[in-house]
Amino acid sequence: MAFNYHREFQAWVVPLLLVGFFAYLMSHSFLSVFEVTADAMFLCFAIDMETNDGSAEKPYFMDQELLTFMSQSNKLTEGQNHRSTGAFQDNEDGTELQPMV
């Protein structure tokens, strides 16, 4: 209906929609490839951690920067989990909700 009543929309809306659609397809394709690559890298990291122990007989094949990054992020996550569970030690039930009057 908008195209029937406003003829000036026909000049730029259709090409704009086509460009937007193809831009979405291209960006979605790029991000999908990026996502698969990141997933494959983390799966290889997990398999390397599972099969090797870092000794001279079974060295890690991953990059040492990746190993230090993952160990640091694991320490940060453990610290946050410990901090969040420590808040409920005084009051096991948490905050009691009161009805609004």
Helices and strands as residue ranges (DSSP letters): H 2-5, H 9-51, H 64-86
